[in-house]
Each structure stands twice: as C-alpha cells, then as structure tokens.
Amino acid sequence: MLDQAAPDFSLPATGNPDFSLSSLKGSKVVLYFYPKDSTPGCTTESQNFRDLHDEFVAANTVVLGISRDSIKSHDNFRAKQALPFALVSDPDETACTLFGVMKMKNMYGKQVRGIERSTFVIDADGVLRREWRGVKVPGHAQEVLDYIKTL
C-alpha cells in the first residue's frame, strides 16, 4: 500500500456527516486509528496529537482520529479532551478494513477482535507515504510530526 494512492472512504466525522478522505487532497493527512474513546492509551494519544496540533497545521497537515465509536461518543470525547481536529466514526469497519487495522488481541486473557493502534501519513497528492502499526503511545505524535516535516 505504501507509495500508492490511499484508499478513499466516506464516513461521518464530528462536525461533518459526509466526510470523505478525497476531500482533503492538497493537504497532508495523518490518520490515526485507535481502539476506543476515553480509554487511557487512546486519551493520551489524542492529547498528544492535540498538543502538537498547531505544528501540524503549520505543516499543512490535517489530523484525523478514527475508531469504531459512534459520533455521539466522539463528540463527548472530543469536547472533554478539547480536541481541535475531527474524529471519524467507523462502526462498520469500512476504513479499518481498507487500512488493515483489525486484529485479534488479548484482553484480560480473552481473544477479542479490535483495532490495532496504527497511524498513516498521506501526502498532499493523496499517496500513502508512511505507516506505523502496533503503535506505542509515548513519543508517537512527535515522531509523526517529525516525519511530516520531511515531506
């Protein structure tokens, strides 16, 4: 998938019920897939992207968080964490499937299917340039920003 056109999708996002990835051509895009709103790792990751948001904007980059949560859940999470970017709702796993982020994971000794924390960078021409899978949260948003600045 790297160095190819990123797969387009249309899904509801906070503030935009008809969001589509292709509408962002001309801007760089960071898509970060996370398991669930208001959980510790996902909250920290979202706060880290929030705290660097002005630098992403200065680099002509749109940041989007994606999970299977509902728009209502996303609206609450976004407001509580003062997130300046949209969150995309993917309850049917449309984008999750296109980007291959659904995995079997162990949770409390049980196998569950869920989102593997992953981030993708798409350049202004809509080409997928970088991916991180199995992301560890500490330092990740800064690493993504550092990469964006090389494009």
C-alpha positions in Angstrom: 0.0 0.0 0.0 2.9 2.4 0.6 3.7 4.8 -2.3 0.2 4.1 -3.8 -2.9 6.2 -3.7 -4.5 6.0 -0.3 -7.9 4.2 -0.4 -10.7 6.7 -0.3 -13.6 6.3 2.1 -16.7 8.4 3.1 -17.8 8.2 6.7 -19.4 10.5 9.3 -17.0 12.7 11.3 -17.5 15.1 14.1 -18.8 18.3 12.5 -19.1 16.7 9.0 -21.7 13.9 8.5 -20.5 13.5 4.9 -16.7 13.5 5.3 -14.6 11.8 2.6 -10.8 11.3 2.6 -10.6 12.5 -1.0 -11.9 16.0 0.0 -8.5 16.6 1.7 -6.4 16.4 -1.4 -3.9 19.3 -1.4 -3.2 18.8 2.3 -1.1 16.2 4.1 -3.2 13.9 6.3 -2.5 12.0 9.4 -5.0 9.2 10.1 -4.6 7.6 13.5 -6.7 4.6 14.2 -7.3 3.9 17.9 -9.3 1.3 19.8 -11.8 3.3 21.9 -12.8 6.7 23.1 -12.0 7.7 26.7 -9.6 4.8 27.4 -6.2 5.6 28.9 -3.9 4.9 25.9 -6.4 6.4 23.4 -6.9 9.5 25.6 -3.1 10.1 25.9 -2.6 9.6 22.2 -5.3 12.0 21.3 -4.0 14.6 23.8 -0.5 14.3 22.3 -1.9 15.0 18.8 -3.9 17.8 20.3 -0.9 19.4 22.0 1.1 19.3 18.6 -1.9 20.4 16.5 -0.7 23.9 15.8 2.6 22.5 14.4 0.7 20.0 12.2 -1.5 22.9 10.9 1.7 24.9 10.2 2.9 22.0 8.1 -0.3 21.9 6.0 -1.5 18.7 7.7 -4.9 17.6 8.7 -5.1 15.2 11.7 -8.0 12.8 12.0 -8.7 10.2 14.7 -10.6 7.1 13.7 -12.3 4.4 15.8 -15.5 2.3 15.7 -17.2 4.6 18.3 -20.3 6.5 17.4 -20.4 10.2 16.6 -22.1 10.8 19.9 -19.2 9.1 21.7 -16.7 11.0 19.6 -18.5 14.3 20.3 -18.3 13.7 24.0 -14.6 12.6 23.9 -13.6 15.5 21.6 -15.3 18.0 23.9 -13.9 16.5 27.1 -10.3 16.5 25.7 -10.7 19.8 23.8 -9.5 18.1 20.6 -9.2 20.6 17.7 -9.4 18.0 15.0 -12.3 15.8 13.8 -12.9 12.2 14.8 -14.2 9.8 12.2 -16.8 7.2 13.2 -16.3 3.8 11.6 -18.8 1.4 13.2 -18.9 -0.9 10.2 -15.1 -1.0 10.0 -15.0 0.4 6.4 -11.8 2.4 6.8 -10.4 -0.1 9.3 -10.7 -2.8 6.7 -9.2 -0.6 3.9 -6.2 0.1 6.1 -5.9 -3.4 7.6 -6.0 -2.4 11.2 -8.4 -5.0 12.6 -6.6 -7.7 14.6 -7.2 -10.4 17.2 -5.9 -9.1 20.5 -5.6 -10.5 24.0 -7.7 -8.6 26.6 -7.9 -9.9 30.1 -7.0 -13.4 28.9 -9.6 -13.5 26.1 -9.2 -13.2 22.4 -11.0 -10.1 21.1 -11.1 -8.5 17.7 -10.2 -4.9 17.7 -8.3 -2.0 16.2 -4.5 -2.3 16.3 -3.3 1.2 17.1 -1.9 2.4 13.8 -1.1 5.7 12.1 -0.9 6.6 8.4 0.6 9.6 6.6 -0.9 10.6 3.3 0.9 13.3 1.2 -0.9 16.3 -0.5 -1.3 14.2 -3.7 -3.3 11.5 -1.8 -0.4 9.0 -1.8 0.2 6.9 1.3 3.8 7.7 2.4 4.3 6.1 5.9 2.6 3.8 8.3 3.1 2.8 11.9 1.4 -0.3 13.2 1.3 -1.6 16.8 1.9 1.9 17.9 3.3 2.7 21.4 1.8 6.0 22.5 4.8 7.7 24.2 6.6 10.0 21.7 4.5 8.8 18.8 2.7 12.0 17.9 6.1 13.8 17.9 7.6 11.1 15.6 4.7 11.6 13.2 5.2 15.4 13.2 8.9 15.0 12.6 8.2 12.7 9.6 5.6 15.2 8.2 8.2 17.9 8.2 10.4 15.8 5.9 7.6 15.7 3.2 
